[in-house]
Amino acid sequence: MAERTAPALGFSVDELLPKARGGGQLRMGLVRLSEGEWLQPDPDLEARRAGFAEWPEGIQLTPEAEAPGRELAAMIGVNGALPEAALSRHEDMCLLTKREGDDQYRLIGAAVAWPSDWYPRDKIGLPLRALHAPIAGYEEQLATGVDRFMETLKPGAIYGRCNWFIASTGERRWLAQGEPQAQFAHVTAENAGETLFVRSERQTLRRLPETGAILFTIGIYVEPPGRLARDNIERLASAVQTLLKGEGARRGIGAYAEALIRYANDKRDEKQG
């Protein structure tokens, strides 16, 4: 019997972390995905229903989203439009199009149950560069490459990438409250394995063939460091040290960095002991 090939981009924090950027210059870090690797194969639909019911403002639609939303729903075999499509899969879903005369794609529809500290109501209708304005270095290092990729993406091709954050909650819906020092005040080297939460976004991009809209999906995976492979714990600690020098302010890394690094060092000592 042939061995099952691992997906180019997995569906867990442990699988995604080695593929994610750990500091340095911003990059898209895209990998080509097959149709079978596009979306998580076993979504928890009860959790999806609860997510949207608890946070209905996660659905934001412009009139332009109607046609591509219906195309997307038909593509994945459900009745309806963008909200129904997102409800039927693990991934949150966003639609982007380029209006006549525009030089950038813009967000025209969002169905987001589990945001990573953002509000669709604040982003709907914005062009790509404005969407990414909070990300330090995006305009200088990444914007031109992203614009070019979006412009040349062909129907049928699927690309994926991933990232990670550290949050103070294990909830899939993460909307940070207060300053980082307050959010992570309870975290110590001794409890970091249970009180910090690694949040990975598995993102995909593909162009819908009929309307030409681009679909952006975001699959959320959350685990505390104590449930991760030791190699990934060390990878996180190393990345945090690097990011402190560049993106620490945006990510709030300074509030938990020492605790996470000491936790990783203790784990390394346990392994060697």
C-alpha positions in Angstrom: 0.0 0.0 0.0 1.4 3.4 -0.9 2.2 5.8 1.9 -0.1 8.8 2.2 1.8 12.0 1.3 1.8 14.7 3.9 0.0 17.9 2.7 2.2 20.8 1.5 0.6 22.8 4.3 -0.8 20.9 7.3 -3.8 21.5 9.4 -2.4 21.9 12.9 -0.1 24.3 14.8 2.6 21.7 15.0 2.5 21.2 11.2 2.3 24.9 10.3 4.9 26.4 12.5 7.9 25.1 10.6 6.5 26.7 7.4 5.9 30.1 8.9 8.1 33.1 9.0 10.1 33.6 12.1 11.4 37.1 11.7 13.5 39.1 9.2 12.1 40.6 6.0 8.4 40.2 5.3 7.7 37.6 2.6 4.6 35.9 1.2 6.0 32.4 1.7 3.5 30.8 -0.7 3.3 27.1 -1.5 1.3 25.5 -4.3 -1.7 23.4 -3.1 -3.7 20.7 -4.8 -7.5 20.8 -4.7 -7.4 18.1 -2.0 -5.2 20.3 0.2 -7.3 23.4 -0.2 -9.6 23.3 2.9 -9.6 21.2 6.1 -11.4 17.9 5.3 -13.2 17.5 8.6 -14.6 20.8 9.8 -16.4 21.1 13.2 -19.7 22.5 11.8 -21.2 22.9 15.3 -18.3 25.2 16.3 -18.7 27.1 13.1 -22.5 27.7 13.7 -21.7 28.8 17.3 -18.9 31.1 16.1 -21.1 33.0 13.7 -24.1 33.0 16.1 -22.0 34.6 18.8 -20.4 37.2 16.6 -22.8 38.1 13.7 -20.8 41.3 13.0 -18.1 39.0 11.5 -20.2 38.9 8.3 -19.8 42.1 6.3 -21.0 42.3 2.7 -21.0 44.8 -0.1 -23.4 44.4 -3.1 -20.4 43.4 -5.2 -20.0 40.2 -3.1 -23.3 38.7 -4.1 -22.2 37.1 -7.5 -18.8 35.8 -6.4 -20.4 34.6 -3.1 -22.9 32.5 -5.0 -20.2 31.2 -7.3 -18.1 30.1 -4.3 -21.1 28.5 -2.6 -21.9 26.5 -5.8 -18.2 25.5 -6.1 -18.2 23.9 -2.7 -21.6 22.4 -3.0 -23.8 24.5 -0.7 -26.8 26.7 -1.3 -26.4 30.4 -0.7 -23.5 32.8 -0.9 -20.4 33.8 1.1 -21.9 33.4 4.6 -23.2 29.9 3.8 -20.0 28.9 2.2 -18.0 29.9 5.3 -20.5 28.3 7.6 -20.0 24.9 5.8 -16.2 24.8 6.2 -13.6 25.3 8.9 -12.1 28.4 7.2 -13.2 32.0 7.5 -13.6 33.4 4.0 -13.1 36.8 2.3 -13.6 38.0 -1.2 -11.6 40.6 -3.0 -12.1 42.3 -6.4 -10.5 45.0 -8.5 -12.9 47.7 -9.6 -12.5 49.4 -12.9 -9.9 52.2 -12.6 -8.5 50.8 -9.3 -4.8 49.8 -9.0 -5.4 47.4 -6.1 -7.8 44.7 -5.1 -10.2 45.5 -2.3 -12.2 43.6 0.3 -15.8 43.3 -0.8 -17.1 40.5 1.5 -16.0 38.9 4.7 -17.5 35.9 6.7 -15.3 35.7 9.7 -16.2 33.8 12.9 -12.7 33.6 14.4 -10.7 36.8 13.7 -7.1 37.3 14.8 -7.6 40.7 16.5 -9.4 42.5 13.6 -12.9 43.7 12.9 -14.3 43.1 9.4 -16.5 46.2 9.8 -13.3 48.3 9.9 -11.8 46.7 6.8 -14.7 46.2 4.4 -14.3 48.1 1.2 -10.6 48.9 1.8 -7.9 48.2 -0.8 -5.1 45.8 0.0 -2.5 48.3 1.1 -4.9 50.0 3.5 -5.9 46.5 4.8 -2.3 45.8 5.7 -1.4 49.3 7.0 -0.9 48.1 10.6 1.9 45.7 9.5 5.3 47.4 9.9 7.2 47.1 6.7 4.4 45.9 4.5 4.4 48.9 2.1 8.2 48.8 1.7 8.9 45.1 1.6 5.8 43.3 0.4 3.1 45.5 -1.2 4.4 45.4 -4.7 4.9 41.7 -4.7 1.4 41.1 -3.3 -0.2 43.4 -5.9 1.6 41.5 -8.7 0.6 38.1 -7.4 -3.0 39.1 -7.1 -3.0 40.5 -10.7 -1.5 37.4 -12.2 -3.2 34.7 -10.2 -4.9 32.3 -12.6 -8.2 30.3 -12.1 -7.5 26.7 -10.9 -4.2 27.6 -9.1 -4.4 27.4 -5.3 -1.7 28.9 -3.1 -1.2 28.7 0.7 0.8 30.3 3.4 0.8 30.5 7.2 1.7 32.7 10.1 1.5 32.6 13.9 0.8 34.9 16.8 1.0 34.4 20.6 -2.3 35.2 22.3 -3.4 35.3 25.9 -6.5 33.2 25.2 -7.2 29.8 23.7 -10.4 30.9 22.1 -10.6 30.8 18.4 -12.0 34.3 18.3 -9.2 36.5 19.4 -10.0 40.2 20.0 -7.3 41.6 22.2 -8.4 43.7 25.1 -6.2 46.2 26.9 -2.4 46.6 26.7 -0.1 43.6 26.2 1.4 44.0 29.7 -2.0 43.5 31.2 -3.0 40.7 28.9 0.1 38.6 29.7 0.5 39.7 33.4 -0.3 36.2 34.7 2.3 34.5 32.5 5.5 33.1 34.0 8.2 30.8 32.8 6.6 28.1 35.1 3.1 28.4 33.6 3.9 29.6 30.0 3.2 26.1 28.6 -0.4 26.4 29.7 -1.2 30.2 29.8 0.3 31.2 26.4 -1.5 30.2 23.2 0.1 29.8 19.8 -2.3 30.9 17.1 -1.6 29.8 13.5 -3.5 31.0 10.5 -3.5 28.7 7.5 -4.3 31.0 4.6 -5.1 30.2 1.0 -5.7 32.2 -2.2 -7.5 31.2 -5.4 -9.3 33.0 -8.2 -12.9 32.1 -8.9 -13.2 31.3 -12.6 -16.5 32.9 -13.5 -16.5 36.2 -11.7 -12.7 36.6 -11.4 -12.9 37.5 -7.7 -10.2 36.3 -5.4 -11.1 34.1 -2.5 -8.9 34.4 0.7 -9.5 31.7 3.3 -8.2 31.7 6.9 -8.1 28.5 8.9 -7.5 29.0 12.6 -5.5 26.5 14.8 -4.7 27.2 18.5 -2.5 25.3 20.9 -0.7 26.1 24.2 3.1 25.6 23.9 2.9 22.7 26.3 1.1 20.6 23.6 3.7 21.3 20.9 6.7 19.3 19.7 9.8 20.4 21.5 11.4 21.5 18.2 8.5 23.9 17.7 8.8 25.3 21.3 12.5 26.1 20.5 11.5 27.5 17.1 9.0 29.9 18.8 11.6 31.1 21.4 14.1 31.8 18.7 11.6 33.6 16.6 10.5 35.7 19.5 14.1 36.8 20.1 14.3 37.9 16.5 11.0 39.6 16.3 11.7 41.6 19.5 14.1 43.7 17.4 11.6 44.6 14.7 7.9 43.8 15.3 7.8 43.5 19.1 5.7 46.6 19.6 2.9 45.4 17.1 2.8 41.9 18.4 3.2 42.7 22.1 6.1 40.3 22.3 7.9 42.2 25.1 5.1 41.3 27.5 5.7 37.5 27.3 9.1 37.0 25.6 11.2 36.4 28.8 8.7 33.9 30.1 8.5 32.0 26.8 12.3 31.9 26.3 12.9 30.7 29.9 10.1 28.1 29.4 11.8 26.8 26.2 15.2 26.7 27.9 13.7 24.7 30.8 12.3 22.2 28.3 15.6 21.9 26.6 17.3 21.2 29.9 14.7 18.5 30.7 15.4 16.8 27.4 19.2 16.9 28.0 18.9 15.9 31.7 
